[in-house]
Amino acid sequence: MKDFNNVVVAVDGSDAAIRAARTGARLADTMQVPLVLLHVFPMVTDDTSGALGFGPEALEQARTQSARKAFDQVLAQISERPEEPKEVALIGDPAEEIIEWLGDAQDRLLVMGRRGQSKIGSLLLGSVSDKVVRHSHTPVTVVS
């Protein structure tokens, strides 16, 4: 088995992310490695945030609130863990930010949920999990 230094779970508040967090927590416990919760507040560009009326402070507040909600939902489901997971909150395109944050690290295992978009929706928009699987250099486990 590959040696991992931590298990990273991408969380967004969805049921799929909660299922992924349960799986990621079990994997981290089995491998006896730390668990990291990673949340990306979806904001594509600075132009978009400005057009929506988000100044830097409002954007940071929205990121913090969104991350806290997602983290709390997951923590309620994995509360039996012996140690609290590390929490990381980012802003940007979720797939791009996850890929960039992971970098080329081969010692991390990313676990993420799949929301189950329709085939047409997936073709038109793509999905975060599909993009991450295709472009990440880090091992990825997708939980349905």
C-alpha positions in Angstrom: 0.0 0.0 0.0 1.2 3.5 -0.8 2.3 5.5 2.2 0.2 8.7 2.7 1.0 11.4 5.1 -2.6 12.7 5.2 -6.0 12.2 3.8 -7.6 15.4 2.3 -11.4 15.5 1.9 -12.9 18.2 -0.3 -16.1 19.4 1.3 -18.8 21.7 0.0 -21.8 21.0 2.3 -23.4 18.5 -0.1 -24.6 15.0 0.8 -21.9 13.7 -1.5 -19.2 15.6 0.4 -20.5 14.2 3.7 -20.3 10.6 2.4 -16.7 11.4 1.2 -15.8 12.8 4.6 -17.0 9.6 6.3 -15.0 7.5 3.9 -11.9 9.8 4.2 -12.1 9.7 8.1 -12.2 5.9 8.0 -9.2 5.8 5.7 -7.3 8.3 7.8 -8.0 6.3 10.9 -7.0 3.1 9.3 -3.8 4.6 7.9 -3.2 6.5 11.2 -2.6 9.8 9.4 -4.1 13.2 9.9 -7.4 14.2 8.2 -7.6 17.6 6.3 -10.9 19.2 5.3 -10.6 21.4 2.2 -13.3 23.8 1.2 -13.3 26.1 -1.8 -15.7 29.1 -1.9 -16.7 29.2 -5.6 -15.7 32.6 -7.1 -14.4 32.6 -10.6 -12.7 35.9 -11.0 -12.1 39.3 -9.2 -14.3 40.8 -11.9 -17.1 38.5 -11.0 -16.8 39.3 -7.3 -16.8 43.0 -8.1 -19.8 42.7 -10.3 -21.7 40.9 -7.5 -20.8 43.7 -5.1 -18.3 41.6 -3.1 -15.4 43.8 -1.9 -12.4 42.1 -0.3 -13.9 42.1 3.2 -17.3 40.8 2.1 -15.6 38.1 0.0 -13.5 37.0 2.9 -16.6 36.9 5.2 -18.5 34.9 2.6 -15.6 32.4 2.3 -15.4 32.1 6.1 -19.1 31.6 6.6 -19.3 29.1 3.7 -16.4 27.1 5.0 -17.6 27.1 8.6 -21.0 25.7 7.5 -19.4 23.0 5.4 -16.9 22.1 8.1 -19.5 22.0 10.8 -21.7 19.7 8.8 -18.9 17.3 8.3 -17.6 17.5 11.8 -21.1 16.5 13.1 -20.8 13.3 11.1 -17.3 12.3 12.1 -17.3 13.5 15.7 -16.0 10.1 17.0 -12.5 10.8 15.6 -9.8 11.1 18.2 -8.4 14.3 16.8 -9.8 17.3 15.1 -9.0 17.6 11.4 -7.1 20.5 10.0 -9.3 22.9 8.1 -8.3 24.8 4.9 -10.6 27.3 3.2 -9.8 28.8 -0.3 -11.6 31.0 -2.8 -11.8 30.4 -6.6 -12.8 27.8 -9.1 -13.1 24.6 -6.9 -11.4 22.2 -9.3 -8.5 24.6 -10.0 -8.0 25.5 -6.4 -8.0 21.9 -5.2 -5.5 20.9 -7.9 -3.3 23.8 -7.1 -3.4 23.3 -3.4 -2.5 19.6 -3.7 0.3 20.4 -6.1 2.5 17.4 -7.0 2.3 15.8 -3.6 2.1 12.0 -4.0 1.9 11.6 -0.2 -1.6 12.9 0.1 -4.8 11.0 -0.7 -7.7 13.2 -1.9 -11.2 11.9 -1.2 -14.1 13.7 -2.8 -17.8 13.2 -3.5 -19.5 13.0 -6.8 -22.8 14.9 -7.0 -24.3 12.8 -9.7 -25.0 15.4 -12.3 -27.0 14.4 -15.3 -25.0 13.2 -18.3 -25.9 16.4 -20.2 -25.1 18.6 -17.2 -21.8 16.9 -16.9 -21.0 17.3 -20.6 -21.9 21.0 -20.6 -20.5 22.1 -17.3 -18.1 19.3 -16.4 -17.9 18.3 -12.8 -15.4 19.2 -10.1 -14.5 15.6 -9.4 -14.0 14.9 -13.1 -11.7 17.8 -13.5 -9.7 17.0 -10.4 -9.3 13.3 -11.4 -8.2 14.3 -14.9 -5.7 17.0 -13.9 -4.5 16.2 -10.4 -1.0 14.6 -9.8 -2.3 13.4 -6.4 -4.1 10.1 -6.0 -7.9 10.7 -5.9 -10.7 8.6 -4.5 -14.2 9.6 -5.7 -17.1 8.5 -3.5 -20.6 8.2 -5.0 
